[in-house]
Amino acid sequence: MNIILFEKLDKLNYLSLKDERARHIKKILKLNIGDSFSSGVINGAKGLSFIKDINDKEIVFSFEEDSLKSDKLHPLTLIISFVRPICMKRILREAVCLGVERIIIAGADLTEKSYSNANFYINEEYKKVLIDGAMQAAQTTISEVKIVDNIDEAISFFDDSYDKLLLDNVLEGESLSKYNPINNKCVIAIGPERGFSNRERNLFLNKGFESHTLGKRVLRSETASCAAISITLSRMELI
């Protein structure tokens, strides 16, 4: 954790020792009374917290906002189909860490149907992963996540003000490294473990998505996501 985030922070705060963040402060950072740590409010202010007391129940600390603001998220949306929760954890954490503005998780024709019923999605357990990604990046800003039933719904959010990129290893397309940004915002779509169906490929193309490739190798969804986000942001001159 390069910053520790909270839902809200007051001038004086109380953190239970049972909280994972408290364990991190004590066991990893090895902080004690009088020490400070970088902290912030989710999607809000960042600053320094000063430990006032540590007792057998909690850590008591003050918070002082500083003038440094978190970086804005990049105008990039990732459409990703449902995958195994353990894989989605990696995708979401890295997407937030890289500064993706919005993530749309969608059902797909070839998705394993049981994935969407996992507690990770149903109980919104993924929100903790988003926070982990932001804390790794030392930022307070967290990507917006939308969960939709299918690809048809996912692509309905995007008009011609977006560059629309489809990552697919079946359709012919230029290397993503040759993507030439036209608009100031972009959406990239990556399929499930078994890829997109021909119906979905046609749907993307009919909605103005351009097919691109990450090469001939078949990549895991999490590998493809991280590579695609990094290359796209680089082409947009944002990283």
C-alpha distance (Angstrom), angle and dihedral (degrees) to the residues before:
residue distance angle dihedral
M1 . . .
N2 3.81 . .
I3 3.79 90.1 .
I4 3.80 129.2 15.3
L5 3.80 114.3 -132.7
F6 3.80 131.4 -154.7
E7 3.79 135.9 -176.3
K8 3.80 88.0 -119.3
L9 3.78 138.6 -8.7
D10 3.79 129.8 -151.2
K11 3.78 129.7 -171.2
L12 3.81 87.0 -91.3
N13 3.81 122.2 29.9
Y14 3.80 138.1 -176.5
L15 3.82 122.1 -148.4
S16 3.81 120.0 -171.3
L17 3.79 115.1 -126.2
K18 3.81 86.8 -130.0
D19 3.79 89.4 65.5
E20 3.81 114.9 101.5
R21 3.80 89.7 -130.5
A22 3.80 90.7 57.4
R23 3.78 90.9 51.2
H24 3.81 88.6 50.9
I25 3.80 91.6 50.9
K26 3.81 92.6 50.1
K27 3.80 105.0 34.0
I28 3.81 104.7 28.3
L29 3.79 103.5 28.5
K30 3.82 90.8 29.7
L31 3.80 91.6 -148.6
N32 3.77 125.4 169.0
I33 3.79 140.1 -176.7
G34 3.79 110.0 -44.2
D35 3.80 94.6 24.2
S36 3.80 123.9 114.3
F37 3.80 136.8 -145.7
S38 3.79 136.6 -167.4
S39 3.80 111.0 -99.2
G40 3.77 142.8 162.1
V41 3.77 150.0 169.3
I42 3.79 117.8 -94.5
N43 3.82 106.3 -97.0
G44 3.78 88.3 -4.8
A45 3.78 145.5 71.0
K46 3.78 125.6 -13.9
G47 3.77 129.2 -157.7
L48 3.80 144.1 118.5
S49 3.78 130.1 -50.7
F50 3.80 121.3 -153.7
I51 3.80 120.5 -153.2
K52 3.80 110.6 -126.8
D53 3.80 99.9 172.8
I54 3.80 142.7 -3.5
N55 3.78 116.5 -161.0
D56 3.80 134.6 164.0
K57 3.82 91.8 -79.6
E58 3.79 110.2 32.4
I59 3.76 152.9 -0.8
V60 3.79 114.7 -111.5
F61 3.79 115.0 -154.9
S62 3.78 141.2 162.8
F63 3.80 125.0 -135.5
E64 3.78 128.4 -141.8
E65 3.80 118.7 -172.9
D66 3.78 115.5 -139.0
S67 3.79 131.6 -155.6
L68 3.80 94.3 -106.8
K69 3.79 112.0 102.8
S70 3.78 127.0 -156.9
D71 3.78 116.1 -102.3
K72 3.78 115.7 -97.0
L73 3.79 116.2 -108.7
H74 3.78 116.2 -102.9
P75 3.85 119.0 -103.1
L76 3.79 92.1 -109.4
T77 3.81 128.2 119.7
L78 3.79 123.4 -161.5
I79 3.80 119.9 -153.9
I80 3.79 107.9 -161.8
S81 3.79 127.8 171.4
F82 3.80 122.6 -129.6
V83 3.80 112.4 -78.0
R84 3.78 133.0 168.7
P85 3.82 109.5 -55.3
I86 3.81 92.3 -119.0
C87 3.81 88.9 56.7
M88 3.80 93.3 44.1
K89 3.80 89.7 53.7
R90 3.79 89.3 61.1
I91 3.80 92.8 44.9
L92 3.80 94.8 50.2
R93 3.80 95.3 43.1
E94 3.80 93.1 52.2
A95 3.82 93.7 41.4
V96 3.81 91.3 55.2
C97 3.78 91.7 42.9
L98 3.82 89.7 53.7
G99 3.81 91.2 49.0
V100 3.82 103.6 -109.5
E101 3.80 109.1 174.2
R102 3.80 99.6 -149.1
I103 3.80 137.5 12.6
I104 3.79 122.6 -163.3
I105 3.80 115.4 -164.0
A106 3.79 110.4 -160.9
G107 3.76 140.0 179.6
A108 3.80 113.9 -116.7
D109 3.79 134.9 -161.3
L110 3.81 92.7 -107.0
T111 3.80 98.3 36.0
E112 3.80 118.0 122.4
K113 3.81 98.4 -105.8
S114 3.81 95.3 -143.3
Y115 3.81 92.5 64.1
S116 3.81 93.9 73.5
N117 3.83 90.0 56.1
A118 3.80 94.1 56.8
N119 3.80 117.0 120.6
F120 3.79 87.8 -121.1
Y121 3.82 87.8 72.6
I122 3.81 103.6 24.1
N123 3.82 95.1 50.0
E124 3.82 92.9 37.1
E125 3.79 92.0 -118.6
Y126 3.80 86.3 151.8
K127 3.82 89.7 76.9
K128 3.81 90.7 75.3
V129 3.80 89.1 55.1
L130 3.81 90.3 53.3
I131 3.80 89.6 54.3
D132 3.81 90.6 48.3
G133 3.81 89.4 54.4
A134 3.79 92.4 51.0
M135 3.80 92.5 47.3
Q136 3.80 90.1 51.5
A137 3.82 89.2 52.5
A138 3.82 91.2 47.7
Q139 3.80 89.8 -123.1
T140 3.80 134.8 118.7
T141 3.82 96.5 -146.3
I142 3.81 116.9 101.8
S143 3.79 129.4 -166.2
E144 3.79 119.0 -106.9
V145 3.82 112.2 -116.9
K146 3.78 126.1 -155.1
I147 3.82 123.7 -176.6
V148 3.80 116.6 -156.2
D149 3.79 134.8 175.6
N150 3.78 100.5 -118.6
I151 3.78 148.3 -1.5
D152 3.81 90.7 -98.7
E153 3.79 89.8 64.8
A154 3.79 94.2 40.6
I155 3.79 95.1 58.8
S156 3.81 93.7 44.6
F157 3.82 89.4 81.2
F158 3.80 94.0 67.1
D159 3.79 129.5 80.0
D160 3.78 130.7 176.0
S161 3.80 92.2 -74.9
Y162 3.83 86.1 81.7
D163 3.76 130.7 71.8
K164 3.81 100.6 -126.1
L165 3.79 118.0 -152.5
L166 3.80 128.2 -176.9
L167 3.80 116.7 -160.9
D168 3.80 107.8 -152.0
N169 3.80 135.3 149.2
V170 3.82 95.0 -157.9
L171 3.80 102.0 55.3
E172 3.77 118.1 65.9
G173 3.76 113.6 -110.1
E174 3.77 145.0 143.4
S175 3.75 121.9 -84.1
L176 3.81 111.4 -87.5
S177 3.80 86.9 -124.8
K178 3.83 87.2 71.0
Y179 3.82 94.1 54.3
N180 3.79 108.6 133.2
P181 3.84 111.6 -156.6
I182 3.80 116.1 -131.2
N183 3.80 103.0 168.1
N184 3.79 127.9 40.1
K185 3.80 93.6 -114.9
C186 3.77 133.1 50.5
V187 3.81 143.1 -169.1
I188 3.79 124.1 -156.0
A189 3.81 124.4 -167.3
I190 3.80 125.2 -152.7
G191 3.78 123.6 -176.6
P192 3.80 134.4 -131.9
E193 3.80 125.4 -89.9
R194 3.82 91.6 -77.7
G195 3.79 94.0 42.3
F196 3.79 130.6 -122.3
S197 3.80 122.3 -46.0
N198 3.81 120.4 -116.6
R199 3.82 87.6 -108.5
E200 3.80 90.5 57.6
R201 3.79 93.0 44.6
N202 3.80 90.0 54.5
L203 3.79 90.2 46.4
F204 3.80 91.7 54.0
L205 3.80 92.5 47.9
N206 3.80 92.3 47.8
K207 3.81 89.3 52.7
G208 3.78 92.9 54.5
F209 3.80 101.2 -96.7
E210 3.80 115.4 149.4
S211 3.79 118.7 -140.1
H212 3.80 116.8 -122.3
T213 3.76 133.7 170.8
L214 3.78 138.8 -142.7
G215 3.78 91.0 -153.9
K216 3.80 135.1 -79.0
R217 3.79 97.0 -64.0
V218 3.79 117.7 102.3
L219 3.81 105.2 -121.9
R220 3.76 132.3 -161.9
S221 3.80 113.1 -108.2
E222 3.79 91.7 -111.3
T223 3.81 92.3 49.4
A224 3.80 92.2 47.6
S225 3.80 91.9 47.6
C226 3.79 95.7 51.5
A227 3.80 92.7 44.3
A228 3.81 93.6 46.1
I229 3.80 94.4 47.9
S230 3.80 92.2 48.2
I231 3.81 94.9 47.5
T232 3.81 93.7 44.5
L233 3.80 93.8 49.1
S234 3.78 89.2 47.8
R235 3.81 91.5 51.9
M236 3.82 88.3 49.0
E237 3.83 87.3 52.5
L238 3.79 91.0 -123.0
I239 3.80 96.8 122.1
